């Protein structure tokens, strides 16, 4: 049980990190488009 929870927690934090990365990339692209 415990290790299952740890794995899920790890996956969630990885997904969150990837999400932040994507948001940053999109923001960068949008700022380039505006110029």
PyMOL Python script that loads the backbone (N, CA, C, O; Angstrom):
from pymol import cmd

cmd.read_pdbstr("""\
ATOM      1  N   UNK A   1       0.827  -1.218   0.000  1.00  0.00           N
ATOM      2  CA  UNK A   1       0.000   0.000   0.000  1.00  0.00           C
ATOM      3  C   UNK A   1       0.862   1.269   0.000  1.00  0.00           C
ATOM      4  O   UNK A   1       0.703   2.154  -0.841  1.00  0.00           O
ATOM      5  N   UNK A   2       1.774   1.323   0.969  1.00  0.00           N
ATOM      6  CA  UNK A   2       2.570   2.543   1.149  1.00  0.00           C
ATOM      7  C   UNK A   2       3.353   2.906  -0.118  1.00  0.00           C
ATOM      8  O   UNK A   2       3.337   4.056  -0.557  1.00  0.00           O
ATOM      9  N   UNK A   3       4.036   1.919  -0.697  1.00  0.00           N
ATOM     10  CA  UNK A   3       4.844   2.222  -1.896  1.00  0.00           C
ATOM     11  C   UNK A   3       3.970   2.627  -3.074  1.00  0.00           C
ATOM     12  O   UNK A   3       4.389   3.410  -3.926  1.00  0.00           O
ATOM     13  N   UNK A   4       2.752   2.090  -3.121  1.00  0.00           N
ATOM     14  CA  UNK A   4       1.817   2.492  -4.176  1.00  0.00           C
ATOM     15  C   UNK A   4       1.546   3.990  -4.080  1.00  0.00           C
ATOM     16  O   UNK A   4       1.558   4.710  -5.079  1.00  0.00           O
ATOM     17  N   UNK A   5       1.302   4.439  -2.847  1.00  0.00           N
ATOM     18  CA  UNK A   5       1.025   5.854  -2.610  1.00  0.00           C
ATOM     19  C   UNK A   5       2.218   6.715  -3.025  1.00  0.00           C
ATOM     20  O   UNK A   5       2.055   7.766  -3.646  1.00  0.00           O
ATOM     21  N   UNK A   6       3.411   6.254  -2.675  1.00  0.00           N
ATOM     22  CA  UNK A   6       4.626   6.992  -3.039  1.00  0.00           C
ATOM     23  C   UNK A   6       4.759   7.124  -4.553  1.00  0.00           C
ATOM     24  O   UNK A   6       5.120   8.185  -5.062  1.00  0.00           O
ATOM     25  N   UNK A   7       4.464   6.040  -5.266  1.00  0.00           N
ATOM     26  CA  UNK A   7       4.560   6.055  -6.729  1.00  0.00           C
ATOM     27  C   UNK A   7       3.569   7.048  -7.311  1.00  0.00           C
ATOM     28  O   UNK A   7       3.908   7.818  -8.210  1.00  0.00           O
ATOM     29  N   UNK A   8       2.348   7.030  -6.801  1.00  0.00           N
ATOM     30  CA  UNK A   8       1.323   7.949  -7.298  1.00  0.00           C
ATOM     31  C   UNK A   8       1.735   9.391  -7.027  1.00  0.00           C
ATOM     32  O   UNK A   8       1.563  10.267  -7.874  1.00  0.00           O
ATOM     33  N   UNK A   9       2.285   9.625  -5.830  1.00  0.00           N
ATOM     34  CA  UNK A   9       2.718  10.975  -5.465  1.00  0.00           C
ATOM     35  C   UNK A   9       3.828  11.455  -6.403  1.00  0.00           C
ATOM     36  O   UNK A   9       3.840  12.603  -6.847  1.00  0.00           O
ATOM     37  N   UNK A  10       4.755  10.543  -6.689  1.00  0.00           N
ATOM     38  CA  UNK A  10       5.873  10.871  -7.579  1.00  0.00           C
ATOM     39  C   UNK A  10       5.373  11.202  -8.979  1.00  0.00           C
ATOM     40  O   UNK A  10       5.814  12.172  -9.596  1.00  0.00           O
ATOM     41  N   UNK A  11       4.442  10.377  -9.475  1.00  0.00           N
ATOM     42  CA  UNK A  11       3.879  10.611 -10.807  1.00  0.00           C
ATOM     43  C   UNK A  11       3.174  11.958 -10.868  1.00  0.00           C
ATOM     44  O   UNK A  11       3.287  12.683 -11.856  1.00  0.00           O
ATOM     45  N   UNK A  12       2.445  12.289  -9.801  1.00  0.00           N
ATOM     46  CA  UNK A  12       1.712  13.553  -9.761  1.00  0.00           C
ATOM     47  C   UNK A  12       2.676  14.736  -9.787  1.00  0.00           C
ATOM     48  O   UNK A  12       2.436  15.718 -10.490  1.00  0.00           O
ATOM     49  N   UNK A  13       3.760  14.646  -9.025  1.00  0.00           N
ATOM     50  CA  UNK A  13       4.703  15.763  -8.993  1.00  0.00           C
ATOM     51  C   UNK A  13       5.440  15.896 -10.323  1.00  0.00           C
ATOM     52  O   UNK A  13       5.761  17.006 -10.749  1.00  0.00           O
ATOM     53  N   UNK A  14       5.708  14.770 -10.975  1.00  0.00           N
ATOM     54  CA  UNK A  14       6.338  14.812 -12.304  1.00  0.00           C
ATOM     55  C   UNK A  14       5.406  15.473 -13.306  1.00  0.00           C
ATOM     56  O   UNK A  14       5.824  16.314 -14.102  1.00  0.00           O
ATOM     57  N   UNK A  15       4.142  15.081 -13.258  1.00  0.00           N
ATOM     58  CA  UNK A  15       3.155  15.652 -14.173  1.00  0.00           C
ATOM     59  C   UNK A  15       3.043  17.150 -13.952  1.00  0.00           C
ATOM     60  O   UNK A  15       2.924  17.922 -14.903  1.00  0.00           O
ATOM     61  N   UNK A  16       3.083  17.556 -12.680  1.00  0.00           N
ATOM     62  CA  UNK A  16       2.971  18.976 -12.368  1.00  0.00           C
ATOM     63  C   UNK A  16       4.175  19.739 -12.913  1.00  0.00           C
ATOM     64  O   UNK A  16       4.025  20.830 -13.462  1.00  0.00           O
ATOM     65  N   UNK A  17       5.355  19.172 -12.764  1.00  0.00           N
ATOM     66  CA  UNK A  17       6.571  19.810 -13.261  1.00  0.00           C
ATOM     67  C   UNK A  17       6.516  19.964 -14.776  1.00  0.00           C
ATOM     68  O   UNK A  17       6.880  21.009 -15.315  1.00  0.00           O
ATOM     69  N   UNK A  18       6.057  18.913 -15.462  1.00  0.00           N
ATOM     70  CA  UNK A  18       5.944  18.975 -16.923  1.00  0.00           C
ATOM     71  C   UNK A  18       4.934  20.034 -17.336  1.00  0.00           C
ATOM     72  O   UNK A  18       5.126  20.740 -18.325  1.00  0.00           O
ATOM     73  N   UNK A  19       3.852  20.136 -16.562  1.00  0.00           N
ATOM     74  CA  UNK A  19       2.815  21.112 -16.840  1.00  0.00           C
ATOM     75  C   UNK A  19       3.379  22.530 -16.749  1.00  0.00           C
ATOM     76  O   UNK A  19       3.117  23.366 -17.614  1.00  0.00           O
ATOM     77  N   UNK A  20       4.155  22.791 -15.696  1.00  0.00           N
ATOM     78  CA  UNK A  20       4.764  24.111 -15.515  1.00  0.00           C
ATOM     79  C   UNK A  20       5.703  24.421 -16.682  1.00  0.00           C
ATOM     80  O   UNK A  20       5.743  25.546 -17.180  1.00  0.00           O
ATOM     81  N   UNK A  21       6.449  23.416 -17.105  1.00  0.00           N
ATOM     82  CA  UNK A  21       7.378  23.582 -18.221  1.00  0.00           C
ATOM     83  C   UNK A  21       6.623  23.965 -19.490  1.00  0.00           C
ATOM     84  O   UNK A  21       7.027  24.872 -20.217  1.00  0.00           O
ATOM     85  N   UNK A  22       5.525  23.264 -19.745  1.00  0.00           N
ATOM     86  CA  UNK A  22       4.723  23.545 -20.936  1.00  0.00           C
ATOM     87  C   UNK A  22       4.148  24.956 -20.884  1.00  0.00           C
ATOM     88  O   UNK A  22       4.152  25.673 -21.885  1.00  0.00           O
ATOM     89  N   UNK A  23       3.653  25.351 -19.713  1.00  0.00           N
ATOM     90  CA  UNK A  23       3.082  26.695 -19.561  1.00  0.00           C
ATOM     91  C   UNK A  23       4.130  27.750 -19.868  1.00  0.00           C
ATOM     92  O   UNK A  23       3.850  28.740 -20.544  1.00  0.00           O
ATOM     93  N   UNK A  24       5.344  27.531 -19.365  1.00  0.00           N
ATOM     94  CA  UNK A  24       6.424  28.486 -19.597  1.00  0.00           C
ATOM     95  C   UNK A  24       6.744  28.580 -21.086  1.00  0.00           C
ATOM     96  O   UNK A  24       6.960  29.669 -21.617  1.00  0.00           O
ATOM     97  N   UNK A  25       6.773  27.423 -21.754  1.00  0.00           N
ATOM     98  CA  UNK A  25       7.083  27.391 -23.182  1.00  0.00           C
ATOM     99  C   UNK A  25       6.004  28.109 -23.981  1.00  0.00           C
ATOM    100  O   UNK A  25       6.306  28.863 -24.907  1.00  0.00           O
ATOM    101  N   UNK A  26       4.750  27.874 -23.623  1.00  0.00           N
ATOM    102  CA  UNK A  26       3.634  28.512 -24.328  1.00  0.00           C
ATOM    103  C   UNK A  26       3.693  30.026 -24.134  1.00  0.00           C
ATOM    104  O   UNK A  26       3.494  30.787 -25.081  1.00  0.00           O
ATOM    105  N   UNK A  27       3.966  30.454 -22.910  1.00  0.00           N
ATOM    106  CA  UNK A  27       4.061  31.884 -22.623  1.00  0.00           C
ATOM    107  C   UNK A  27       5.171  32.516 -23.460  1.00  0.00           C
ATOM    108  O   UNK A  27       5.023  33.622 -23.979  1.00  0.00           O
ATOM    109  N   UNK A  28       6.277  31.797 -23.580  1.00  0.00           N
ATOM    110  CA  UNK A  28       7.409  32.276 -24.374  1.00  0.00           C
ATOM    111  C   UNK A  28       6.999  32.440 -25.836  1.00  0.00           C
ATOM    112  O   UNK A  28       7.279  33.465 -26.458  1.00  0.00           O
ATOM    113  N   UNK A  29       6.334  31.421 -26.375  1.00  0.00           N
ATOM    114  CA  UNK A  29       5.900  31.467 -27.772  1.00  0.00           C
ATOM    115  C   UNK A  29       4.923  32.610 -28.001  1.00  0.00           C
ATOM    116  O   UNK A  29       5.007  33.313 -29.008  1.00  0.00           O
ATOM    117  N   UNK A  30       3.991  32.795 -27.059  1.00  0.00           N
ATOM    118  CA  UNK A  30       3.002  33.858 -27.214  1.00  0.00           C
ATOM    119  C   UNK A  30       3.660  35.231 -27.194  1.00  0.00           C
ATOM    120  O   UNK A  30       3.265  36.119 -27.951  1.00  0.00           O
ATOM    121  N   UNK A  31       4.660  35.413 -26.333  1.00  0.00           N
ATOM    122  CA  UNK A  31       5.324  36.715 -26.271  1.00  0.00           C
ATOM    123  C   UNK A  31       6.114  36.975 -27.551  1.00  0.00           C
ATOM    124  O   UNK A  31       6.229  38.123 -27.981  1.00  0.00           O
ATOM    125  N   UNK A  32       6.652  35.938 -28.157  1.00  0.00           N
ATOM    126  CA  UNK A  32       7.370  36.098 -29.428  1.00  0.00           C
ATOM    127  C   UNK A  32       6.402  36.460 -30.549  1.00  0.00           C
ATOM    128  O   UNK A  32       6.729  37.252 -31.433  1.00  0.00           O
ATOM    129  N   UNK A  33       5.213  35.874 -30.506  1.00  0.00           N
ATOM    130  CA  UNK A  33       4.213  36.113 -31.543  1.00  0.00           C
ATOM    131  C   UNK A  33       3.753  37.566 -31.547  1.00  0.00           C
ATOM    132  O   UNK A  33       3.513  38.150 -32.604  1.00  0.00           O
ATOM    133  N   UNK A  34       3.634  38.138 -30.359  1.00  0.00           N
ATOM    134  CA  UNK A  34       3.099  39.498 -30.236  1.00  0.00           C
ATOM    135  C   UNK A  34       4.022  40.542 -30.852  1.00  0.00           C
ATOM    136  O   UNK A  34       3.559  41.574 -31.337  1.00  0.00           O
ATOM    137  N   UNK A  35       5.331  40.276 -30.833  1.00  0.00           N
ATOM    138  CA  UNK A  35       6.295  41.261 -31.336  1.00  0.00           C
ATOM    139  C   UNK A  35       6.243  41.415 -32.853  1.00  0.00           C
ATOM    140  O   UNK A  35       6.996  42.208 -33.419  1.00  0.00           O
TER     141      UNK A  35
END
""", "prot")
cmd.dss("prot")
cmd.show_as("cartoon", "prot")
cmd.util.cbc("prot")
cmd.orient("prot")
